Amino acid sequence: MIDLDPLARDLLAYLRLRGLRVATAESCTGGLIAASLTEIAGSSDVVDRGFVTYSNEAKTDLLNVPAPLIAAHGAVSEEVARAMAEGAISRSKAELAIAVTGIAGPGGATPSKPVGLVHLAVAKRGGRTWAERHVFPGDRREVRIATVECAFAMLRQAAGDEVP
């Protein structure tokens, strides 16, 4: 089992040095990104809030993701991940927001959307939003852990202005 504490501790320190706060918008991770960050004492100066939007309705109600966007592209899509990140920025006091939506498995896959498919997006307040698509190997737990690790890396990139 991977210990996320050192990664979370390092990310929090990096964000703290830059005076940045973060919001999370999570579907397939079910709050694991926010939980990993808030596991570290003193994280409240960096973590503004977290949204667990597992259902399509929650994405719409809490993050203002348009229902027609979900209908057109599916909940597991780059378009929805971007909208989730932008919704988290608009409904928080954070400078950065990370959003994740995917298929952790073991069910829920289709030929075009396999188990392990995750779309992640980072939104910067007053800046741009960028997204990544990954297909992580492994079982449900491994996919979720890999998603958290990737989310941490993307937040670090955004905090360092290393946006692709």
C-alpha positions in Angstrom: 0.0 0.0 0.0 1.3 3.4 -0.9 1.6 6.0 1.8 0.3 9.3 0.4 1.3 11.3 3.5 4.8 12.3 2.3 3.4 13.4 -1.1 0.6 15.4 0.6 3.0 17.0 3.1 5.3 18.0 0.3 2.5 19.4 -1.8 1.0 21.4 1.1 4.4 22.9 1.8 4.9 23.9 -1.8 1.4 25.5 -2.0 1.9 27.2 1.3 5.2 28.8 0.2 3.3 30.3 -2.8 0.4 31.4 -0.7 -2.1 29.2 -2.7 -5.2 27.5 -1.6 -6.8 24.5 -3.3 -10.3 23.1 -3.8 -11.0 19.6 -4.9 -13.8 18.3 -7.1 -13.9 14.5 -7.0 -15.9 11.8 -8.5 -14.0 8.4 -8.9 -11.8 9.2 -5.9 -14.8 9.9 -3.6 -12.9 12.5 -1.5 -9.6 10.7 -1.3 -7.6 13.7 -2.6 -9.1 16.0 0.0 -8.8 13.3 2.7 -5.1 12.8 1.9 -4.4 16.5 2.1 -6.4 17.0 5.3 -4.7 14.0 7.0 -1.8 16.4 7.5 -2.0 18.6 10.5 -2.2 22.3 9.6 -3.6 21.7 6.1 -6.5 24.2 6.7 -4.4 27.1 5.6 -4.1 25.5 2.1 -7.2 23.3 1.6 -10.2 25.6 1.1 -12.9 23.0 0.4 -13.7 19.7 -1.3 -16.6 18.6 -3.4 -17.5 14.9 -3.7 -19.7 14.8 -6.8 -20.1 11.1 -7.4 -23.4 11.4 -9.2 -24.2 13.4 -12.3 -26.8 15.4 -10.3 -24.2 16.3 -7.7 -21.9 17.6 -10.5 -24.7 19.8 -11.7 -26.0 20.9 -8.3 -22.7 21.6 -6.6 -20.4 22.5 -9.4 -22.8 23.9 -12.0 -21.7 21.4 -14.6 -24.4 21.7 -17.3 -26.5 18.5 -17.6 -26.4 18.8 -21.4 -22.6 18.6 -21.3 -22.7 15.4 -19.3 -25.4 14.0 -21.6 -23.3 14.9 -24.7 -19.9 13.7 -23.5 -20.5 11.4 -20.5 -19.5 12.0 -16.9 -16.1 10.5 -17.6 -14.8 13.0 -20.2 -12.3 15.8 -20.5 -15.2 18.3 -21.0 -16.8 17.3 -17.7 -13.5 17.3 -15.8 -12.8 20.8 -17.0 -16.3 22.0 -16.0 -15.9 20.4 -12.6 -12.5 22.2 -12.0 -14.0 25.5 -13.2 -17.0 25.0 -11.0 -14.9 24.3 -8.0 -12.9 27.6 -8.6 -16.1 29.6 -9.0 -17.6 28.2 -5.8 -14.5 28.5 -3.6 -11.9 30.9 -2.3 -9.1 28.8 -3.8 -6.6 29.9 -6.4 -6.3 26.3 -7.7 -8.9 23.5 -8.2 -8.3 19.9 -9.2 -11.1 17.8 -10.6 -11.2 14.1 -11.3 -13.7 11.9 -13.0 -13.1 8.3 -14.1 -13.9 4.6 -14.0 -12.1 3.0 -11.0 -13.8 -0.4 -11.7 -14.3 -3.2 -11.6 -17.5 -2.4 -13.4 -18.8 0.5 -15.4 -16.4 0.2 -18.4 -17.3 0.4 -22.0 -15.2 -0.4 -25.1 -14.3 3.3 -25.4 -14.0 4.0 -21.7 -12.0 1.2 -20.0 -11.5 0.5 -16.3 -8.7 2.8 -15.2 -9.7 5.7 -17.5 -9.5 9.0 -15.5 -9.8 12.6 -16.7 -8.2 15.2 -14.5 -8.3 19.0 -14.8 -6.8 21.9 -13.0 -8.3 25.3 -13.0 -6.4 28.5 -12.0 -8.3 31.5 -10.8 -7.8 34.1 -13.4 -5.9 31.7 -15.6 -6.5 28.7 -17.8 -7.8 25.2 -17.2 -5.9 22.2 -18.5 -6.7 18.6 -18.5 -5.0 15.2 -18.8 -6.3 11.8 -19.7 -4.8 8.7 -18.1 -5.6 5.0 -18.1 -4.2 3.7 -14.8 -3.5 -0.1 -14.4 -4.6 -2.1 -11.5 -7.6 -2.7 -9.3 -10.0 -0.1 -7.9 -7.7 0.9 -5.1 -4.7 1.1 -7.3 -6.6 3.3 -9.8 -7.7 5.6 -7.1 -4.3 5.9 -5.5 -2.7 6.6 -8.9 -5.3 9.3 -9.5 -4.4 11.0 -6.2 -0.7 10.9 -7.1 -1.4 12.4 -10.5 -3.7 15.1 -9.0 -0.9 16.1 -6.6 1.6 16.3 -9.5 -0.8 18.5 -11.6 -1.4 20.8 -8.6 2.3 21.1 -8.1 2.8 22.0 -11.8 0.0 24.6 -11.7 1.5 26.1 -8.5 4.9 26.4 -10.2 3.4 27.9 -13.4 4.5 24.8 -15.3 1.2 24.5 -17.1 1.4 22.7 -20.4 
